[in-house]
């Protein structure tokens, strides 16, 4: 059985990721996919690189998912995040949730992606069309 | 009395420090003091209040004392997702 939160150095495969979420009691499956877009604050983006403090990212990601399991009436939940070099259109992060009913599935999915973005030590390095690149460190 | 620790740097802090990790000997009384020493030495540029700190893979308080042989990471604002 795979961990609830995982880091991946190669492309994410959604059918593989969602397979363990299937349960006979589940009436709802909600997912979120974060994709690499070609613009940021008006600048043309050509690609990006994600760096993680892997040990802490895996621990903090697992903590986020454990919180979601206690807060929402869900059956199962996973999150996978890419690290390394990504191209425009690549899947950067995936969250999948199953529940008996849709409200809990949507709510847990939203909670997990919001907490992952604000707490888990992963950093985005964006490359721009002009040839420069920068680390993104958004202030809370 | 000084303590030897391993310090990890990530993202823009890694670029400022010019290295991803180092062994460092410090007499600082706590992690906050260690950060002030290293920020001055490497011109890290970040005010400590905008960072978090982790020891041996867990977030901790800045006022925790240094422990011999521990692995310390300063965590700038994150941008995953």
Backbone of each chain as ProteinMPNN parsed JSONL, in Angstrom:
{"seq_chain_A": "XXXXXXXXXXXXXXXXXXXXXXXXXXXXXXXXXXXXXXXXXXXXXXXXXXXXXXXXXXXXXXXXXXXXXXXXXXXXXXXXXXXXXXXXXXXXXXXXXXXXXXXXXXXXXXXXXXXXXXXXXXXXXXXXXXXXXXXXXXXX", "coords_chain_A": {"N_chain_A": [[0.848, -1.198, 0.0], [0.551, 2.178, -0.874], [1.92, 5.32, 0.354], [-0.058, 8.016, 1.797], [0.55, 10.589, 0.957], [2.617, 11.452, -1.667], [5.759, 11.986, -3.344], [6.934, 12.522, -6.651], [9.243, 11.798, -9.199], [8.826, 11.446, -11.856], [6.346, 11.512, -14.56], [2.933, 11.814, -13.472], [0.486, 9.28, -13.199], [-2.813, 9.154, -13.549], [-4.76, 7.102, -13.509], [-3.472, 5.041, -12.199], [-3.002, 6.261, -9.742], [-5.589, 6.724, -8.739], [-6.719, 4.247, -8.441], [-6.469, 2.812, -5.888], [-8.408, 4.128, -4.422], [-10.911, 3.212, -4.866], [-13.884, 1.988, -3.506], [-16.49, -0.074, -2.252], [-18.373, 1.256, -0.721], [-18.272, 3.843, -1.586], [-19.822, 6.681, -2.955], [-19.12, 8.91, -4.201], [-16.536, 10.539, -5.965], [-14.058, 12.883, -5.845], [-11.72, 15.013, -7.425], [-8.67, 16.904, -7.741], [-6.654, 18.507, -10.095], [-3.601, 20.03, -10.53], [-2.145, 21.971, -12.974], [0.672, 22.809, -15.072], [0.89, 26.068, -16.06], [1.141, 28.488, -18.787], [1.754, 31.081, -18.068], [2.466, 33.709, -15.687], [1.623, 36.189, -13.526], [1.377, 37.971, -15.717], [3.653, 37.336, -17.189], [5.315, 35.354, -19.696], [5.595, 31.948, -19.286], [7.858, 29.27, -19.636], [8.433, 26.834, -18.564], [8.923, 24.798, -15.6], [10.511, 24.02, -12.43], [10.305, 21.867, -9.688], [11.369, 21.839, -6.38], [11.92, 19.944, -3.435], [11.976, 19.573, 0.133], [12.359, 16.624, 0.865], [11.944, 14.712, 3.023], [10.638, 16.187, 5.029], [8.514, 17.248, 3.548], [7.062, 14.954, 2.899], [6.303, 14.134, 5.442], [4.806, 16.347, 6.364], [2.846, 16.522, 4.382], [1.534, 14.077, 4.802], [0.499, 14.633, 7.282], [-1.355, 16.657, 6.714], [-3.202, 15.186, 5.236], [-4.055, 13.353, 7.148], [-5.354, 15.117, 8.885], [-7.485, 15.907, 7.235], [-8.842, 13.51, 7.071], [-9.923, 13.294, 9.626], [-11.528, 15.554, 9.782], [-13.511, 15.431, 7.808], [-16.233, 13.501, 6.437], [-15.109, 11.12, 4.969], [-14.03, 8.431, 2.784], [-11.629, 7.555, 1.586], [-8.39, 8.905, 0.683], [-5.888, 10.532, -1.198], [-2.8, 12.142, -2.126], [-0.635, 13.329, -4.641], [2.477, 14.651, -5.655], [4.46, 16.295, -8.059], [8.032, 16.477, -8.491], [11.084, 17.998, -9.725], [11.807, 18.643, -13.238], [9.287, 20.249, -15.139], [6.995, 20.575, -17.892], [4.989, 22.908, -19.832], [1.557, 22.339, -19.334], [1.902, 19.93, -18.06], [0.961, 17.638, -15.45], [1.055, 18.738, -12.22], [0.274, 18.424, -9.559], [-1.891, 16.216, -7.805], [-4.972, 15.486, -6.289], [-7.066, 13.135, -4.801], [-10.233, 11.999, -3.703], [-12.476, 9.854, -2.032], [-15.868, 9.383, -0.989], [-18.956, 8.736, 0.789], [-20.844, 10.573, 0.019], [-21.124, 13.555, -2.049], [-20.599, 16.157, -0.917], [-18.742, 15.986, 1.244], [-16.588, 14.91, -0.134], [-15.874, 16.918, -1.999], [-15.252, 18.992, -0.174], [-13.111, 17.965, 1.363], [-11.206, 17.593, -0.618], [-10.719, 20.224, -1.426], [-9.724, 21.257, 0.99], [-7.331, 19.802, 1.293], [-5.727, 20.513, -0.986], [-5.455, 23.268, -0.562], [-4.081, 23.385, 1.933], [-1.753, 21.94, 1.355], [-0.565, 23.652, -0.487], [0.038, 25.804, 1.163], [1.651, 24.893, 3.286], [3.441, 22.706, 2.837], [6.832, 21.837, 2.322], [7.754, 22.562, -0.587], [9.077, 23.956, -3.499], [8.671, 26.226, -6.211], [10.33, 26.812, -9.219], [10.368, 29.054, -11.67], [10.706, 29.283, -15.209], [11.181, 31.759, -17.651], [10.009, 33.214, -20.782], [11.76, 35.186, -21.618], [14.196, 34.237, -20.858], [15.171, 34.356, -18.272], [14.859, 33.198, -14.826], [13.122, 32.338, -11.805], [12.819, 31.754, -8.24], [9.793, 31.084, -6.588], [8.402, 32.592, -3.841], [5.888, 33.041, -2.24], [4.43, 35.425, -0.068], [2.754, 34.78, 2.97]], "CA_chain_A": [[0.0, 0.0, 0.0], [1.371, 3.394, -0.994], [1.654, 6.356, 1.353], [-1.158, 8.923, 1.445], [1.124, 11.723, 0.227], [3.832, 10.956, -2.303], [6.498, 12.835, -4.277], [7.241, 11.73, -7.843], [10.21, 12.432, -10.1], [8.385, 11.308, -13.247], [4.95, 11.893, -14.814], [1.893, 11.189, -12.654], [-0.515, 8.541, -13.968], [-4.01, 9.286, -12.707], [-5.489, 5.841, -13.321], [-2.752, 4.302, -11.167], [-3.169, 6.939, -8.46], [-6.953, 6.663, -8.208], [-7.168, 2.861, -8.273], [-6.699, 2.372, -4.497], [-9.508, 4.869, -3.785], [-12.189, 2.563, -5.158], [-14.469, 1.246, -2.391], [-17.906, -0.365, -2.513], [-19.216, 2.235, -0.016], [-18.087, 5.181, -2.143], [-20.794, 7.163, -3.936], [-18.576, 10.127, -4.803], [-15.087, 10.692, -6.117], [-13.694, 14.237, -6.27], [-10.277, 15.136, -7.597], [-8.117, 18.176, -8.202], [-5.398, 18.421, -10.829], [-2.902, 21.292, -10.772], [-1.37, 21.867, -14.209], [1.653, 23.875, -15.324], [0.348, 27.018, -17.038], [2.188, 29.191, -19.553], [1.865, 32.495, -17.704], [2.449, 34.04, -14.26], [1.623, 37.649, -13.336], [1.583, 38.659, -16.988], [4.874, 36.919, -17.884], [5.224, 34.073, -20.395], [6.352, 30.895, -18.608], [8.188, 28.197, -20.578], [8.529, 25.567, -17.853], [9.304, 25.02, -14.212], [11.195, 22.969, -11.681], [9.896, 21.811, -8.291], [12.333, 21.28, -5.433], [11.266, 19.647, -2.157], [12.692, 18.979, 1.262], [11.516, 15.433, 0.727], [11.55, 14.069, 4.292], [9.657, 17.028, 5.713], [7.333, 17.36, 2.684], [6.265, 13.727, 3.044], [5.712, 14.13, 6.788], [3.788, 17.394, 6.461], [1.754, 16.111, 3.498], [0.79, 13.018, 5.49], [-0.24, 15.273, 8.374], [-2.512, 17.335, 6.091], [-4.196, 14.176, 4.866], [-4.63, 12.835, 8.398], [-6.311, 16.13, 9.353], [-8.685, 15.839, 6.394], [-9.585, 12.285, 7.415], [-10.696, 13.494, 10.856], [-12.471, 16.671, 9.635], [-14.556, 15.209, 6.805], [-16.777, 12.142, 6.371], [-14.62, 10.563, 3.71], [-13.64, 7.023, 2.828], [-10.202, 7.427, 1.302], [-7.817, 10.17, 0.234], [-4.475, 10.497, -1.56], [-2.28, 13.299, -2.854], [0.667, 13.083, -5.273], [3.059, 15.911, -6.125], [5.675, 16.171, -8.871], [9.244, 17.267, -8.286], [11.914, 17.955, -10.919], [11.472, 19.544, -14.351], [7.962, 20.075, -15.733], [6.72, 21.385, -19.084], [3.644, 23.471, -19.873], [0.518, 21.327, -19.489], [2.142, 18.754, -17.214], [0.254, 17.523, -14.179], [2.004, 19.045, -11.147], [-0.224, 17.885, -8.299], [-3.186, 15.537, -7.915], [-5.642, 15.093, -5.045], [-8.244, 12.31, -5.064], [-10.982, 11.698, -2.483], [-13.756, 9.173, -2.146], [-16.766, 9.542, 0.153], [-20.297, 8.232, 0.485], [-21.605, 11.661, -0.615], [-20.24, 14.512, -2.72], [-20.202, 17.336, -0.134], [-17.506, 15.698, 1.984], [-15.503, 14.682, -1.089], [-15.431, 18.238, -2.475], [-14.671, 19.778, 0.925], [-11.812, 17.398, 1.726], [-10.308, 17.85, -1.747], [-10.353, 21.645, -1.328], [-8.886, 21.429, 2.178], [-5.996, 19.24, 1.084], [-4.9, 21.3, -1.916], [-5.13, 24.565, 0.065], [-3.069, 23.19, 2.983], [-0.506, 21.536, 0.693], [0.043, 24.853, -1.082], [0.509, 26.776, 2.155], [2.479, 24.335, 4.364], [4.379, 21.618, 2.524], [8.052, 22.448, 1.79], [8.025, 22.352, -2.012], [9.269, 25.287, -4.087], [8.556, 26.299, -7.67], [11.316, 27.649, -9.908], [9.76, 29.297, -12.981], [11.541, 29.779, -16.304], [10.39, 32.683, -18.459], [10.326, 33.282, -22.211], [12.907, 36.091, -21.814], [15.435, 33.526, -20.552], [15.485, 34.364, -16.839], [14.12, 32.232, -14.021], [13.114, 32.769, -10.413], [12.113, 30.979, -7.227], [8.581, 31.734, -6.087], [8.259, 32.511, -2.39], [4.75, 33.917, -1.936], [4.273, 35.774, 1.351], [1.428, 34.392, 3.436]], "C_chain_A": [[0.883, 1.247, 0.0], [0.993, 4.391, 0.091], [0.552, 7.292, 0.854], [-0.674, 10.127, 0.655], [2.448, 11.293, -0.351], [4.423, 12.007, -3.238], [6.966, 11.962, -5.429], [8.194, 12.483, -8.757], [9.838, 12.274, -11.56], [6.874, 11.497, -13.325], [3.962, 11.114, -13.944], [0.901, 10.485, -13.579], [-1.779, 8.45, -13.114], [-4.709, 7.946, -12.494], [-4.809, 4.968, -12.262], [-2.998, 4.906, -9.787], [-4.556, 6.717, -7.876], [-7.41, 5.234, -7.902], [-7.404, 2.463, -6.81], [-7.834, 3.101, -3.796], [-10.856, 4.19, -3.979], [-12.657, 1.731, -3.963], [-15.953, 1.042, -2.688], [-18.833, 0.648, -1.835], [-19.182, 3.609, -0.646], [-19.169, 5.509, -3.164], [-20.288, 8.394, -4.661], [-17.064, 10.044, -4.876], [-14.849, 12.124, -6.592], [-12.195, 14.278, -6.416], [-9.92, 16.553, -7.994], [-6.829, 17.878, -8.942], [-4.828, 19.82, -10.976], [-1.995, 21.107, -11.975], [-0.38, 23.01, -14.314], [1.102, 24.792, -16.414], [1.475, 27.862, -17.641], [2.293, 30.672, -19.216], [1.842, 32.637, -16.19], [2.605, 35.549, -14.124], [2.031, 38.363, -14.639], [2.824, 38.247, -17.767], [4.681, 35.551, -18.524], [6.162, 33.066, -19.732], [6.606, 29.756, -19.596], [8.313, 26.831, -19.896], [8.901, 25.837, -16.412], [9.941, 23.783, -13.604], [10.657, 23.034, -10.248], [10.996, 21.162, -7.47], [11.601, 21.035, -4.119], [12.307, 19.293, -1.109], [11.915, 17.694, 1.529], [11.043, 14.862, 2.061], [10.461, 14.872, 4.993], [8.382, 17.181, 4.887], [6.449, 16.128, 2.846], [5.598, 13.684, 4.412], [4.583, 15.141, 6.891], [2.585, 17.073, 5.569], [0.896, 15.036, 4.147], [-0.041, 13.6, 6.629], [-1.488, 15.982, 7.845], [-3.609, 16.313, 5.788], [-4.837, 13.56, 6.109], [-5.642, 13.821, 8.967], [-7.608, 16.042, 8.565], [-9.512, 14.606, 6.736], [-10.416, 12.467, 8.685], [-11.766, 14.574, 10.681], [-13.668, 16.346, 8.769], [-14.965, 13.734, 6.8], [-16.376, 11.51, 5.047], [-14.201, 9.111, 3.901], [-12.145, 6.881, 2.591], [-9.697, 8.708, 0.631], [-6.344, 9.97, -0.074], [-4.091, 11.821, -2.207], [-0.908, 12.935, -3.399], [1.178, 14.398, -5.849], [4.321, 15.626, -6.926], [6.817, 16.966, -8.267], [10.075, 17.13, -9.561], [11.406, 18.911, -11.985], [10.114, 19.206, -14.941], [7.794, 21.024, -16.912], [5.293, 21.93, -18.99], [2.636, 22.338, -20.118], [0.715, 20.095, -18.634], [1.3, 18.811, -15.939], [1.268, 17.689, -13.043], [1.582, 18.439, -9.823], [-1.61, 17.286, -8.531], [-3.685, 15.212, -6.512], [-6.87, 14.271, -5.426], [-8.897, 11.898, -3.756], [-12.207, 10.871, -2.832], [-14.527, 9.318, -0.849], [-18.1, 8.914, -0.217], [-21.058, 9.276, -0.324], [-20.671, 12.777, -1.08], [-19.778, 15.673, -1.853], [-18.873, 17.109, 0.572], [-16.332, 15.516, 1.029], [-14.965, 16.011, -1.614], [-14.693, 18.995, -1.375], [-13.283, 19.268, 1.287], [-10.784, 17.679, 0.636], [-9.806, 19.293, -1.676], [-9.404, 21.888, -0.145], [-7.455, 20.967, 1.895], [-5.169, 20.102, 0.132], [-4.531, 22.65, -1.295], [-4.025, 24.419, 1.108], [-1.719, 22.781, 2.378], [0.207, 22.775, 0.156], [0.634, 25.778, -0.024], [1.553, 26.218, 3.121], [3.586, 23.391, 3.953], [5.625, 22.188, 1.825], [8.441, 21.952, 0.395], [8.096, 23.75, -2.612], [9.293, 25.199, -5.6], [9.592, 27.276, -8.227], [10.805, 27.829, -11.334], [10.777, 29.822, -13.977], [10.658, 30.603, -17.248], [10.894, 32.738, -19.895], [11.541, 34.165, -22.471], [14.236, 35.429, -21.449], [15.816, 33.521, -19.083], [14.594, 33.355, -16.101], [14.153, 32.707, -12.577], [12.396, 31.767, -9.508], [10.906, 31.762, -6.766], [8.477, 31.48, -4.582], [7.122, 33.425, -1.954], [4.624, 34.172, -0.433], [2.869, 35.385, 1.788], [0.532, 35.612, 3.699]], "O_chain_A": [[1.834, 1.353, 0.774], [-0.092, 4.328, 0.669], [0.265, 7.355, -0.342], [-1.386, 10.634, -0.212], [3.319, 10.819, 0.378], [3.705, 12.806, -3.84], [7.347, 10.809, -5.229], [7.984, 13.659, -9.054], [10.457, 12.894, -12.425], [6.2, 11.626, -12.303], [4.129, 9.917, -13.711], [0.521, 11.027, -14.617], [-1.81, 7.76, -12.095], [-5.203, 7.682, -11.397], [-5.477, 4.247, -11.521], [-3.179, 4.192, -8.801], [-4.701, 6.541, -6.666], [-8.386, 5.039, -7.178], [-8.423, 1.844, -6.504], [-8.196, 2.733, -2.679], [-11.835, 4.554, -3.328], [-11.923, 0.876, -3.467], [-16.591, 1.895, -3.306], [-19.947, 0.88, -2.306], [-19.985, 4.468, -0.282], [-19.414, 4.75, -4.102], [-20.914, 8.877, -5.605], [-16.405, 9.544, -3.964], [-15.379, 12.532, -7.625], [-11.47, 13.661, -5.635], [-10.747, 17.303, -8.513], [-6.006, 17.09, -8.476], [-5.502, 20.709, -11.496], [-1.168, 20.196, -11.999], [-0.575, 24.063, -13.707], [0.874, 24.361, -17.544], [2.581, 27.944, -17.107], [2.86, 31.442, -19.992], [1.274, 31.8, -15.489], [3.606, 36.118, -14.56], [2.905, 39.23, -14.648], [3.047, 38.733, -18.876], [3.982, 34.694, -17.984], [7.367, 33.297, -19.63], [5.697, 29.325, -20.304], [8.302, 25.797, -20.562], [9.166, 26.98, -16.04], [9.917, 22.686, -14.162], [10.562, 24.112, -9.663], [11.492, 20.086, -7.805], [10.75, 21.834, -3.729], [13.38, 18.779, -1.425], [10.956, 17.67, 2.301], [9.861, 14.557, 2.214], [9.483, 14.311, 5.488], [7.287, 17.239, 5.447], [5.226, 16.245, 2.921], [4.453, 13.247, 4.53], [3.524, 14.84, 7.441], [1.441, 17.321, 5.952], [-0.331, 15.078, 4.055], [-1.142, 13.127, 6.911], [-2.552, 15.914, 8.46], [-4.787, 16.55, 6.052], [-6.035, 13.278, 6.114], [-6.682, 13.408, 9.48], [-8.697, 16.095, 9.137], [-10.742, 14.65, 6.695], [-11.485, 11.872, 8.818], [-12.799, 14.53, 11.348], [-14.74, 16.919, 8.963], [-14.169, 12.847, 7.109], [-17.186, 11.38, 4.129], [-14.04, 8.632, 5.024], [-11.468, 6.158, 3.323], [-10.478, 9.488, 0.085], [-5.628, 9.321, 0.688], [-4.933, 12.529, -2.76], [-0.107, 12.305, -2.708], [0.423, 15.162, -6.451], [5.152, 14.814, -6.52], [6.607, 17.99, -7.617], [9.811, 16.254, -10.384], [10.678, 19.86, -11.694], [9.812, 18.043, -15.212], [8.359, 22.117, -16.941], [4.494, 21.473, -18.172], [2.835, 21.493, -20.99], [-0.205, 19.29, -18.492], [0.976, 19.884, -15.43], [2.207, 16.905, -12.91], [2.424, 17.99, -9.046], [-2.392, 17.782, -9.343], [-2.934, 14.732, -5.663], [-7.637, 14.682, -6.297], [-8.217, 11.498, -2.811], [-12.897, 11.153, -3.812], [-13.951, 9.371, 0.237], [-18.351, 8.598, -1.381], [-21.818, 8.937, -1.232], [-19.563, 12.924, -0.565], [-18.654, 16.144, -2.032], [-17.978, 17.952, 0.503], [-15.209, 15.917, 1.338], [-13.752, 16.216, -1.67], [-13.632, 19.571, -1.617], [-12.37, 20.066, 1.497], [-9.624, 17.969, 0.931], [-8.614, 19.552, -1.845], [-8.421, 22.62, -0.259], [-6.493, 21.663, 2.22], [-4.01, 20.391, 0.427], [-3.411, 23.126, -1.481], [-3.119, 25.252, 1.16], [-0.668, 23.226, 2.839], [1.417, 22.93, 0.318], [1.623, 26.464, -0.284], [2.284, 26.999, 3.729], [4.587, 23.282, 4.661], [5.501, 22.933, 0.853], [9.295, 21.084, 0.216], [7.288, 24.62, -2.285], [9.835, 24.266, -6.192], [9.711, 28.411, -7.766], [10.804, 26.881, -12.12], [11.599, 30.681, -13.657], [9.547, 30.202, -17.595], [12.03, 32.369, -20.193], [12.279, 33.933, -23.428], [15.296, 36.001, -21.704], [16.695, 32.76, -18.679], [13.698, 32.747, -16.687], [15.088, 33.393, -12.163], [11.5, 31.039, -9.937], [10.985, 32.975, -6.573], [8.464, 30.341, -4.117], [7.367, 34.475, -1.36], [4.701, 33.243, 0.371], [1.902, 35.627, 1.066], [-0.622, 35.455, 4.098]]}, "seq_chain_B": "XXXXXXXXXXXXXXXXXXXXXXXXXXXXXXXXXXXXXXXXXXXXXXXXXXXXXXXXXXXXXXXXXXXXXXXXXXXXXXXXX", "coords_chain_B": {"N_chain_B": [[30.922, 27.061, 24.644], [30.751, 25.075, 21.832], [28.627, 23.793, 19.195], [28.253, 21.29, 16.75], [26.438, 21.252, 13.763], [24.384, 20.102, 11.019], [23.432, 21.982, 8.262], [20.758, 22.557, 6.09], [19.957, 23.879, 2.882], [17.461, 25.32, 0.833], [15.907, 26.051, -2.361], [15.67, 29.529, -3.016], [17.277, 30.182, -0.863], [19.256, 28.261, -0.982], [20.537, 29.023, -3.32], [21.488, 31.544, -2.551], [23.218, 30.846, -0.462], [24.964, 29.306, -1.842], [25.313, 26.621, -1.69], [23.987, 23.349, -0.943], [24.05, 22.124, 1.462], [25.762, 22.243, 4.643], [28.269, 21.593, 7.135], [28.331, 23.037, 10.263], [29.761, 24.917, 12.867], [28.684, 26.238, 15.862], [28.145, 28.768, 18.384], [25.755, 29.707, 19.069], [22.827, 30.314, 21.066], [20.348, 29.371, 20.437], [18.104, 28.278, 17.72], [17.295, 30.561, 16.4], [19.41, 32.306, 16.874], [21.412, 30.919, 15.521], [20.453, 31.169, 12.894], [20.737, 33.944, 12.531], [23.543, 34.197, 12.583], [24.271, 32.668, 10.279], [22.839, 33.931, 8.274], [24.108, 36.364, 8.172], [26.687, 35.564, 7.441], [26.327, 34.352, 4.882], [24.859, 36.228, 3.505], [22.016, 35.826, 3.366], [19.593, 37.145, 3.229], [16.846, 36.907, 3.881], [14.474, 38.032, 6.276], [14.25, 36.615, 9.512], [11.679, 36.282, 10.53], [10.081, 35.699, 8.394], [10.531, 33.135, 7.742], [10.349, 29.551, 8.397], [11.519, 26.997, 10.663], [13.133, 23.821, 10.731], [14.016, 20.833, 12.457], [15.774, 17.878, 12.154], [13.852, 16.898, 10.337], [11.345, 17.831, 11.222], [9.047, 20.457, 11.904], [9.922, 23.062, 14.144], [10.166, 25.205, 17.104], [11.691, 28.45, 16.976], [13.183, 29.026, 19.205], [14.306, 26.804, 20.243], [17.093, 25.092, 21.646], [20.389, 24.475, 20.174], [21.322, 21.248, 19.063], [23.836, 18.861, 19.257], [24.983, 17.44, 16.262], [22.528, 17.539, 14.954], [20.166, 17.991, 12.216], [19.433, 20.777, 10.432], [17.023, 22.864, 8.914], [16.222, 25.81, 7.176], [13.211, 27.226, 6.277], [11.98, 28.777, 3.579], [9.123, 30.776, 2.365], [6.685, 28.644, 0.919], [5.893, 27.12, -2.317], [4.511, 25.074, -3.616], [2.065, 22.903, -5.244]], "CA_chain_B": [[30.85, 25.676, 24.173], [30.133, 25.107, 20.506], [27.889, 22.613, 18.779], [28.312, 21.085, 15.293], [25.158, 20.852, 13.18], [24.291, 20.118, 9.563], [22.401, 22.938, 7.832], [20.275, 22.33, 4.722], [19.418, 25.072, 2.225], [16.585, 25.008, -0.294], [15.356, 27.092, -3.246], [16.497, 30.742, -3.112], [18.301, 30.154, 0.196], [20.364, 27.434, -1.492], [21.293, 29.835, -4.281], [22.221, 32.594, -1.825], [24.295, 30.226, 0.31], [25.9, 28.703, -2.781], [25.493, 25.205, -1.341], [22.736, 22.767, -0.474], [24.199, 21.811, 2.884], [27.094, 22.43, 5.216], [28.442, 21.337, 8.557], [28.637, 24.354, 10.827], [29.971, 24.884, 14.313], [28.102, 27.489, 16.343], [27.958, 28.965, 19.822], [24.432, 30.335, 19.252], [22.074, 29.64, 22.129], [19.157, 28.707, 19.891], [18.033, 28.252, 16.254], [17.201, 31.946, 15.939], [20.772, 32.825, 16.873], [22.12, 30.259, 14.423], [20.045, 31.788, 11.629], [21.342, 35.28, 12.42], [24.955, 33.985, 12.207], [24.406, 32.189, 8.901], [22.289, 34.956, 7.378], [25.169, 37.371, 8.01], [27.822, 34.955, 6.741], [26.009, 34.052, 3.481], [23.946, 37.253, 2.963], [20.835, 35.069, 2.971], [18.627, 38.135, 2.764], [15.488, 36.771, 4.414], [14.248, 38.241, 7.706], [13.902, 35.34, 10.13], [10.235, 36.2, 10.787], [9.375, 35.204, 7.203], [10.93, 31.739, 7.545], [10.129, 28.562, 9.459], [12.726, 26.208, 10.875], [12.891, 22.402, 11.003], [15.152, 20.064, 12.972], [15.633, 16.434, 11.917], [12.651, 16.574, 9.571], [10.088, 18.258, 11.845], [9.008, 21.884, 12.232], [10.116, 23.333, 15.573], [10.2, 26.598, 17.513], [12.996, 29.099, 16.782], [13.931, 29.181, 20.463], [14.873, 25.517, 20.654], [18.559, 25.129, 21.636], [21.071, 23.627, 19.191], [21.688, 19.92, 19.559], [24.984, 18.3, 18.528], [24.703, 16.447, 15.222], [21.189, 17.615, 14.371], [20.051, 18.481, 10.842], [18.585, 21.962, 10.553], [16.663, 23.476, 7.627], [15.444, 27.033, 7.201], [12.18, 26.997, 5.258], [11.374, 29.999, 3.04], [7.729, 30.56, 1.973], [6.604, 27.519, -0.008], [5.14, 27.423, -3.539], [4.069, 23.859, -4.297], [0.648, 22.875, -5.585]], "C_chain_B": [[30.118, 25.649, 22.84], [29.553, 23.744, 20.143], [28.004, 22.501, 17.259], [26.959, 20.585, 14.795], [25.303, 20.804, 11.663], [23.161, 21.069, 9.189], [22.055, 22.662, 6.374], [19.7, 23.627, 4.174], [18.595, 24.65, 1.017], [16.236, 26.27, -1.08], [16.253, 28.335, -3.229], [17.54, 30.8, -2.009], [19.507, 29.337, -0.249], [21.211, 28.249, -2.468], [22.096, 30.92, -3.581], [23.426, 31.997, -1.091], [25.363, 29.629, -0.609], [26.189, 27.237, -2.483], [24.169, 24.658, -0.832], [22.839, 22.304, 0.978], [25.616, 22.087, 3.348], [27.082, 21.949, 6.663], [28.954, 22.625, 9.171], [28.751, 24.226, 12.335], [29.555, 26.245, 14.857], [28.088, 27.535, 17.86], [26.604, 29.607, 20.104], [23.639, 29.578, 20.313], [20.84, 28.923, 21.6], [19.167, 28.812, 18.361], [17.95, 29.657, 15.678], [18.6, 32.556, 15.853], [21.606, 32.217, 15.761], [21.754, 30.9, 13.093], [20.703, 33.151, 11.465], [22.82, 35.165, 12.014], [25.094, 33.637, 10.73], [23.876, 33.2, 7.898], [23.346, 36.017, 7.119], [26.313, 36.798, 7.165], [27.563, 34.775, 5.246], [25.157, 35.124, 2.807], [22.654, 36.597, 2.472], [19.652, 35.973, 2.617], [17.224, 38.053, 3.348], [15.439, 37.159, 5.89], [13.766, 36.919, 8.321], [12.393, 35.165, 10.297], [9.458, 35.692, 9.578], [9.7, 33.739, 6.913], [10.366, 30.862, 8.653], [11.428, 27.764, 9.592], [12.333, 24.768, 11.231], [14.177, 21.771, 11.526], [14.841, 18.579, 12.79], [14.267, 16.084, 11.306], [11.339, 16.923, 10.23], [10.156, 19.753, 12.138], [9.135, 22.058, 13.741], [10.11, 24.841, 15.809], [11.617, 27.163, 17.354], [13.825, 29.137, 18.06], [14.403, 27.856, 21.055], [16.402, 25.617, 20.618], [19.146, 24.211, 20.562], [21.462, 22.306, 19.835], [22.784, 19.351, 18.66], [24.515, 17.271, 17.496], [23.335, 16.547, 14.571], [21.242, 18.219, 12.968], [19.001, 19.581, 10.82], [18.303, 22.518, 9.167], [15.862, 24.736, 7.881], [14.488, 26.981, 6.013], [11.605, 28.331, 4.778], [9.925, 29.716, 2.605], [7.629, 29.566, 0.81], [5.718, 27.863, -1.219], [4.834, 26.161, -4.336], [2.608, 23.985, -4.691], [0.349, 23.449, -6.959]], "O_chain_B": [[28.996, 26.143, 22.732], [29.927, 22.708, 20.693], [27.868, 23.5, 16.553], [26.405, 19.624, 15.328], [26.226, 21.389, 11.096], [22.06, 20.975, 9.732], [22.941, 22.547, 5.526], [19.044, 24.382, 4.892], [18.974, 23.746, 0.274], [16.263, 27.385, -0.558], [17.466, 28.218, -3.407], [18.592, 31.41, -2.196], [20.646, 29.678, 0.069], [22.44, 28.18, -2.448], [23.237, 31.195, -3.953], [24.515, 32.571, -1.1], [26.516, 29.465, -0.211], [27.178, 26.678, -2.957], [23.325, 25.411, -0.347], [21.821, 22.115, 1.644], [26.547, 22.156, 2.546], [26.042, 21.903, 7.319], [29.897, 23.233, 8.664], [27.968, 23.537, 12.989], [30.014, 27.281, 14.376], [28.028, 26.507, 18.535], [26.328, 30.008, 21.234], [23.762, 28.36, 20.445], [20.341, 27.987, 22.223], [20.102, 29.356, 17.773], [18.473, 29.92, 14.595], [18.932, 33.236, 14.883], [22.409, 32.904, 15.13], [22.624, 31.15, 12.259], [21.177, 33.482, 10.378], [23.296, 35.947, 11.192], [25.913, 34.216, 10.016], [24.405, 33.314, 6.792], [23.479, 36.514, 6.001], [26.838, 37.474, 6.28], [28.453, 35.009, 4.428], [24.766, 34.954, 1.652], [22.247, 36.78, 1.325], [18.809, 35.605, 1.798], [16.485, 39.037, 3.31], [16.254, 36.685, 6.68], [12.97, 36.199, 7.717], [11.88, 34.048, 10.219], [8.3, 35.296, 9.713], [9.196, 33.171, 5.944], [9.96, 31.351, 9.707], [12.314, 27.849, 8.742], [11.347, 24.528, 11.929], [15.277, 22.122, 11.099], [13.793, 18.09, 13.211], [13.62, 15.115, 11.703], [10.303, 16.377, 9.85], [11.193, 20.26, 12.567], [8.542, 21.311, 14.519], [10.056, 25.64, 14.874], [12.607, 26.463, 17.566], [15.047, 29.269, 17.998], [14.838, 27.789, 22.205], [16.957, 26.167, 19.667], [18.482, 23.284, 20.098], [21.876, 22.255, 20.993], [22.657, 19.364, 17.435], [23.754, 16.356, 17.812], [23.003, 15.726, 13.716], [22.217, 18.864, 12.584], [17.835, 19.354, 11.144], [19.208, 22.637, 8.34], [14.938, 24.743, 8.694], [14.902, 26.723, 4.883], [10.821, 28.953, 5.495], [9.534, 28.555, 2.488], [8.391, 29.641, -0.155], [4.897, 28.779, -1.155], [4.887, 26.162, -5.566], [1.987, 25.031, -4.5], [-0.81, 23.486, -7.374]]}, "name": "protein", "num_of_chains": 2, "seq": "XXXXXXXXXXXXXXXXXXXXXXXXXXXXXXXXXXXXXXXXXXXXXXXXXXXXXXXXXXXXXXXXXXXXXXXXXXXXXXXXXXXXXXXXXXXXXXXXXXXXXXXXXXXXXXXXXXXXXXXXXXXXXXXXXXXXXXXXXXXXXXXXXXXXXXXXXXXXXXXXXXXXXXXXXXXXXXXXXXXXXXXXXXXXXXXXXXXXXXXXXXXXXXXXXXXXXXXXXXXXX"}
